[in-house]
Amino acid sequence: MEMESLKFIGAGIAAFGMLGAALGVGMIFSALMNGIARNPAAEPKMKGLAVMGAVFAELMGILSFVIGIMIIG
């Protein structure tokens, strides 16, 4: 295989990190809705923690995207 095609394969593999980030954010907010349904009084504290968790999950997705772009470029 040529080096150029291996670059694209590596970038595609790095893109799987974005899939993990999307699944992680979905699971975070699913758990948030479940927690709010069980205990509505704790909503403000849970919402802040969920947003922080989503930020870190999205950070991993963005990082994998940047790594994929760096592999191609």
C-alpha positions in Angstrom: 0.0 0.0 0.0 1.1 3.5 -0.6 1.8 5.9 2.2 -1.0 8.2 1.1 -3.6 5.5 1.4 -2.3 4.6 4.8 -2.8 8.2 5.9 -6.5 8.0 5.0 -6.9 4.7 6.8 -5.3 6.2 9.9 -7.5 9.3 9.7 -10.6 7.1 9.4 -9.5 5.1 12.5 -9.0 8.4 14.4 -12.5 9.4 13.4 -13.9 6.6 15.6 -13.2 8.9 18.6 -16.0 11.1 17.4 -18.4 8.1 17.5 -17.3 7.5 21.1 -17.9 11.1 22.0 -21.4 11.1 20.5 -22.3 7.9 22.4 -20.9 9.4 25.6 -22.8 12.6 25.4 -26.0 10.6 24.7 -25.4 8.4 27.7 -24.7 11.4 29.9 -27.9 13.2 29.1 -29.9 10.0 29.2 -28.7 9.5 32.8 -29.4 13.2 33.5 -33.1 12.8 32.4 -33.4 9.6 34.5 -31.9 11.4 37.6 -34.2 14.4 37.2 -37.2 12.1 36.9 -36.2 10.3 40.1 -35.3 13.4 42.1 -36.4 16.8 40.7 -35.0 18.7 43.7 -31.4 17.9 42.7 -31.8 19.1 39.1 -29.5 22.2 39.4 -26.5 20.2 40.7 -27.0 17.3 38.3 -27.4 19.7 35.3 -24.0 21.3 36.1 -22.3 18.0 36.4 -23.9 16.7 33.2 -22.7 19.7 31.2 -19.2 19.3 32.5 -19.2 15.7 31.5 -20.5 16.5 28.1 -17.8 19.1 27.7 -15.1 16.5 28.4 -16.7 14.0 26.1 -16.9 16.5 23.3 -13.3 17.5 23.9 -12.3 14.0 23.2 -14.3 14.0 20.0 -12.8 17.3 18.8 -9.3 16.0 19.7 -9.8 12.9 17.6 -11.0 15.1 14.7 -7.9 17.3 15.0 -5.6 14.3 15.1 -7.4 12.9 12.0 -6.8 16.2 10.2 -3.2 16.3 11.3 -2.6 12.8 9.9 -4.0 13.7 6.5 -2.2 17.1 6.3 
